Amino acid sequence: MPARASATPTPSSSTEQTFSATVHPLQIAGSAQVTETSAGGGTVVLRVSGLLDAVHWTVDIDGGTVARPNEGVEIAFKTGADLTRLAMDTVRISLTRTEMAAFLKAEKSGGVVAVVSDGVRIGYAQFGSA
């Protein structure tokens, strides 16, 4: 006859220690600034704490809002060599004239959302309103 597993826990030894902690959400915070250049392009500076090293960041800029990003209004997607690292938590990206024109149009007609990720965590910046 096969042995049966017992559902009764075995008593723990008095030398074992238990450690407890409260779980808190990861705090991702920062700022995003878009500046139109005199040549019609744009410069985006993102400073985000709570993400891993900026060298791994991706930045996806779309029309819409945080609640409703619109992938059909793709403004720019930047990663790797497209990002200039200014500090551990800060990157700068350049927008072409076409990308900046799309940014301005989307911002006036419902908003723009920039999604920044380190491959694990995600932060959002909202420009304009819906």
N, C-alpha and C positions, 0 to 999 in steps of 0.2 A: 504494500500500500504506500503511495507517495506521501512525502511529508507535506504538511499544510503550513502556510504562513500564518503567523499570529497577528491579529490586528491590535494587540495590546502593546503600547510602547514600552521599551525597556527603561528602567529608571536610570537617570544620569548620575554620574559620579559627582560628588560634592566639590571636586577640584575644577570642574568646567565653569567657564565664565560666559556670560551672555552680554552682548553689546547691542544697544538699541540706538536708533537715530531717526529723526523725522525726515521724510522725503520732501524736498522742495523743488519747484520747477527750475530748470536752468535759466538763468537770466541772460538774455541776449538784448543788448541795448546799443545805441549809437546814434549816428547822424548820417544823413545823406544830403549832398548839395550838388545841384546841377547848375552850371553856368554856361550861358551861350557865349561863344567866342565871336570876335569881330568878323571872322571869316565865315560865320554861319554854322560852324560845328558846335560841339559842346564838350565840356569837361565835367565828369562826375567824380566826386570824392566821397568815398564811403569809409566811415570809421565805425567799426562794429566790435564790441567786446563780447566775449562768450563764445566766439567761434575759434576753431583751431587756427594755426598759423596761416596768415593771409596768402601764402604761396599756393595754397590749394583751393582758393575761393573761385566760385563761378558767380557771375552776375547776369540775371535775365531780366530785361526791362520790357514790359508789355503794357499795352493799354488796359484800362480797367481799374479795379480796386483790389485791396487785399482780399476782400470777401469774394470778388468776382474778377480774377485776372482773365484777360482775353488773349489767349494764345494766337488768335486770328489777327491781332494787332501787335505783331512782333516788332519791337523797336530795335533792340540790340541783344545779343547774347555774347558775353565776353568771358574768357577764361585764359589761364596760362599766360602766354606772352602778351595778351591784350591788356593785362592788368599791370600797372606799375606800382610796386610796393613802396609805400612811403614810410611805414612803420609796421610793427608787428600786427597791429589791428586796423591799419589804414591802407586803402588802395585808391589809385586814380585810374580812370579809364577815359578814353577819348571817344566822342561820338562824331561820326561823319556828318556832313551837311544834310544828307538824306535821313540819317537816324535822328538828328536834332529836329528836323522839320516834322518827322513822325511823332517825336516826343511832344513838341508844341501843339500839334493838332490834337493828339490824344488827351493832353492835359486840359485843353479847352472843352473837349467833348466827352468828359466823363472821368478823366483821371489817368494816372500812370502809376504802375506799381513796379518797384525794383525788388527782385528776390535775390538775396545773397545767401550762398551756402558754402560750407566747407566740406561738403560731401556727406555730412552726418546731420548737422543742425541747419536750420533755416531761419533767416530774419527777413523782414519785409520793410520797405519804405514806401509810403503813399504820397504822391504829388497830385494836387488838385482834389476835386471831390466829385462824387457821383450823384 
